[in-house]
Amino acid sequence: MLVILAEEPSVASNGTSTKPRNYWPSTRPEKKQFTPTQAASTRGNPMALTRNFKDTVVERVQSDASFAQALLDEAATLFLNGEPETARLILRDLVNATMGFEQLAALTAKPSKSLHRMLSPKGNPSMDNLAAIFRAVRERLQVNLSAHSVAA
């Protein structure tokens, strides 16, 4: 569909217009912009306001120790099962929620910028660095990790 926009014409020094004119009206109805609560009220149903996912994770980790342990368990399981990208992201969220990268840097003797890069979607941490990160998070959560093999 071709949409033609009407703009105020500008006049060149010789008196002619330099902008194209809108000869045909658009058949597209004008879209109204709504906030989420306005959109919900126009449909007649209540709509929950959304929250930032990372804020939700931080709040849940700080209030629920078993959730933090489950995130650590999931990150370790994903690493061992060949899904390092997802594991790094979960581990990054867990670090942000529990101790922050500055404290992790102090515990691992690695620069915080390097730790950010290691736990980014395209990070490539060495096994030594991963072990140091897992050890720091384990100690912070006061848990132990154990691996068990399960038949596929």
JOGI-V588101 format. One record per pair of residues at least 12 apart in sequence whose C-alpha atoms are under 10 Angstrom apart, sorted by the first residue. I is the first residue (numbers start at 1). J is the second residue. Records with the same first field share a line. If there is no record, write none. Layout:
# JOGI-V588101
I: J, J
This chain:
# JOGI-V588101
1: 27, 28
2: 26, 27, 28
3: 22, 24, 25, 26, 27, 28
4: 20, 21, 22, 23, 24, 25, 26, 27, 28
5: 20, 21, 22, 23, 24, 25, 26
6: 19, 20, 21, 22, 23, 24, 25, 26
7: 19, 20, 21, 22
8: 20, 21, 22
9: 21
36: 48, 49, 50
37: 49
54: 93, 94, 96, 97
55: 93, 96, 97
56: 97
57: 71, 93, 94, 96, 97
58: 93, 94, 95, 96, 97, 98
59: 97, 98
60: 97
61: 93, 94, 96, 97, 98
62: 97, 98
65: 141, 142
66: 141
67: 94
68: 94, 95, 97, 98, 137, 141
69: 94, 137, 138, 141, 142, 143, 144, 145
71: 87, 90, 91, 93, 94
72: 87, 90, 91, 94, 95, 134, 137, 138, 141, 143, 145
73: 87, 91, 144, 145, 146, 147
74: 86, 87, 90, 91
75: 87, 88, 89, 90, 91, 92, 94, 134
76: 88, 90, 91, 130, 134, 145, 146, 147
77: 147, 148
78: 90
79: 130
80: 147
84: 119, 121, 122, 123, 124, 125
85: 119, 120, 121, 122, 123, 124
86: 119, 120, 121
87: 119, 121
88: 118, 119, 120, 121, 122, 123, 124, 125, 130
89: 118, 119, 120, 121, 122, 123
90: 119
91: 119, 120, 130, 133, 134, 137
92: 115, 116, 118, 119, 120, 121, 133
93: 119
94: 137
95: 119, 133, 134, 136, 137, 140
98: 137, 140, 141
99: 136, 137, 140, 141
100: 112
101: 113, 114, 115, 116
102: 115
103: 136
104: 132, 133, 136, 137, 140
105: 133, 136
106: 136
107: 132, 133, 135, 136, 137
108: 129, 130, 131, 132, 133, 134, 135, 136
109: 129, 132
110: 129, 132, 133
115: 129, 130, 133
118: 130
119: 133
